[in-house]
Amino acid sequence: MGNLGNVGGGGIIRDSYGRVLRSFSSFYGYQTNTKDEAMAMLEGLELCISLGLSNVIVETDLLTLLNTVKRLQRCPWRIHEEVVGISNMLASAMFTLTHCYREINFAASGLAKLAVQNRISSVYGANMPLAAITGVIRLDARQFP
C-alpha cells in the first residue's frame, strides 16, 4: 500500500466562507503514503473536534483511504488503527467525507512537503506559513480551479 519514505501530512481547516481557521503541517517519519494520508486525516479530525466544529466536510485526494473508511474496500493492516480512529470520529460528529482531486489539494500537499523538508510538526492559526499556499487558499475559497 504505497511507497515507503519520509512523509508528512498537512491540512487546512476553513469556515464556510473559505477563511482559514487553522492549518497543520506534520512530519510522520518513515511511512507509506497511504499511512501518512490516514494519519493526516486523523490529525485534522482531532483538530476540528478540539475547535468544537460541527458540520465539517473532510476532503481527501486518496480514493483508497476514502473507500476504506466508508468500508467499500478492505482495510490494509498498516492503517487499521488510523481508520478505526477516523471512523469513530466521523460517527461521533457531523462530518462528511468526500474525494477531491490531487490538483485541488495543492495547499495541503504544500504543507505536507514543508513538514518533510523541515522535519517538524506545526499548527498554524489564520496565517499560513508559505505565501504560495496562502494564494492557493484564496483562489480555492473563491472556487477557482
C-alpha positions as CSV (number, residue, x, y, z in Angstrom):
1,M,0.0,0.0,0.0
2,G,2.1,2.9,-1.2
3,N,5.7,3.8,-1.4
4,L,7.9,3.9,1.7
5,G,9.8,7.0,2.6
6,N,9.9,10.1,4.8
7,V,6.4,11.5,4.7
8,G,4.4,14.4,6.1
9,G,0.8,15.4,6.2
10,G,-0.9,18.7,6.0
11,G,-4.4,20.0,6.3
12,I,-6.4,23.2,6.3
13,I,-9.5,23.9,8.3
14,R,-11.7,26.7,6.8
15,D,-15.0,28.1,7.6
16,S,-18.0,28.1,5.2
17,Y,-16.6,31.3,3.6
18,G,-13.2,29.7,2.8
19,R,-11.4,31.7,5.6
20,V,-8.6,29.7,7.2
21,L,-9.2,28.9,10.9
22,R,-6.2,26.6,11.4
23,S,-3.8,24.6,9.4
24,F,-1.3,22.0,10.2
25,S,1.9,20.6,8.9
26,S,3.2,17.3,10.4
27,F,6.3,15.1,9.9
28,Y,5.4,11.5,10.3
29,G,8.8,9.9,9.6
30,Y,9.3,6.8,7.5
31,Q,5.9,5.5,6.4
32,T,3.9,4.7,3.3
33,N,2.0,7.4,1.6
34,T,-1.3,5.7,2.5
35,K,-0.4,5.7,6.2
36,D,0.6,9.3,6.1
37,E,-2.7,10.3,4.4
38,A,-4.6,8.4,7.1
39,M,-2.5,10.0,9.9
40,A,-3.2,13.5,8.4
41,M,-6.9,12.8,8.2
42,L,-7.0,11.6,11.8
43,E,-5.0,14.7,12.9
44,G,-7.3,17.0,11.0
45,L,-10.4,15.5,12.6
46,E,-8.8,15.7,16.0
47,L,-8.1,19.4,15.4
48,C,-11.7,20.0,14.2
49,I,-13.1,18.4,17.4
50,S,-10.7,20.4,19.6
51,L,-12.0,23.6,18.0
52,G,-15.6,22.5,18.6
53,L,-16.5,22.4,14.9
54,S,-19.5,20.6,13.5
55,N,-21.0,20.1,10.0
56,V,-17.4,19.6,8.7
57,I,-16.7,18.5,5.1
58,V,-13.5,16.5,5.1
59,E,-11.7,16.2,1.7
60,T,-9.1,13.6,0.7
61,D,-7.3,13.1,-2.5
62,L,-6.6,9.4,-1.8
63,L,-9.6,7.5,-3.0
64,T,-8.2,4.3,-1.4
65,L,-8.5,5.9,2.0
66,L,-12.0,7.2,1.3
67,N,-13.2,3.8,0.2
68,T,-11.5,2.1,3.2
69,V,-13.1,4.5,5.7
70,K,-16.5,4.1,4.0
71,R,-16.0,0.3,4.2
72,L,-16.2,-0.1,0.4
73,Q,-12.9,-2.0,0.4
74,R,-10.9,-4.0,2.9
75,C,-8.7,-2.1,5.3
76,P,-5.0,-2.6,4.9
77,W,-3.4,-3.7,8.2
78,R,-0.9,-0.8,8.1
79,I,-3.7,1.8,8.5
80,H,-6.2,-0.2,10.6
81,E,-5.6,1.8,13.8
82,E,-6.0,5.2,12.0
83,V,-9.1,4.0,10.1
84,V,-10.7,2.9,13.3
85,G,-10.0,6.3,14.9
86,I,-11.3,8.2,11.8
87,S,-14.4,6.1,11.7
88,N,-15.1,6.7,15.4
89,M,-14.7,10.5,14.9
90,L,-16.9,10.5,11.8
91,A,-19.6,8.7,13.7
92,S,-19.4,10.9,16.8
93,A,-19.6,14.3,15.0
94,M,-21.3,15.7,11.9
95,F,-18.5,15.1,9.4
96,T,-18.9,14.3,5.7
97,L,-16.1,12.6,3.9
98,T,-15.6,13.4,0.2
99,H,-13.0,12.9,-2.5
100,C,-11.2,15.7,-4.2
101,Y,-8.6,15.6,-7.0
102,R,-4.9,15.9,-6.1
103,E,-4.7,19.1,-8.2
104,I,-7.3,20.7,-5.9
105,N,-5.4,19.6,-2.8
106,F,-2.3,21.7,-3.6
107,A,-2.2,23.7,-0.3
108,A,-2.5,20.6,1.9
109,S,0.3,19.0,-0.2
110,G,2.4,22.0,0.2
111,L,2.0,21.8,4.0
112,A,3.0,18.2,3.9
113,K,6.1,18.9,1.9
114,L,7.0,21.7,4.3
115,A,6.9,19.2,7.2
116,V,9.2,16.7,5.3
117,Q,11.7,19.4,4.3
118,N,11.9,20.8,7.9
119,R,11.2,17.6,9.7
120,I,8.9,19.4,12.1
121,S,5.2,19.5,13.0
122,S,3.3,22.7,13.5
123,V,-0.2,24.0,13.9
124,Y,-0.9,27.5,12.4
125,G,-3.6,30.0,13.1
126,A,-5.2,32.0,10.3
127,N,-1.7,32.9,9.0
128,M,-0.2,30.3,6.6
129,P,3.5,29.6,6.6
130,L,4.0,30.0,2.8
131,A,2.8,32.8,0.6
132,A,2.2,30.3,-2.3
133,I,-0.1,28.3,-0.2
134,T,-2.0,31.4,1.0
135,G,-2.6,32.3,-2.6
136,V,-4.0,28.9,-3.4
137,I,-6.3,29.0,-0.4
138,R,-7.6,32.4,-1.5
139,L,-8.4,31.1,-5.0
140,D,-10.0,27.9,-3.6
141,A,-12.2,30.0,-1.3
142,R,-13.4,31.8,-4.4
143,Q,-14.0,28.4,-6.1
144,F,-11.3,28.9,-8.8
145,P,-9.9,25.6,-10.2
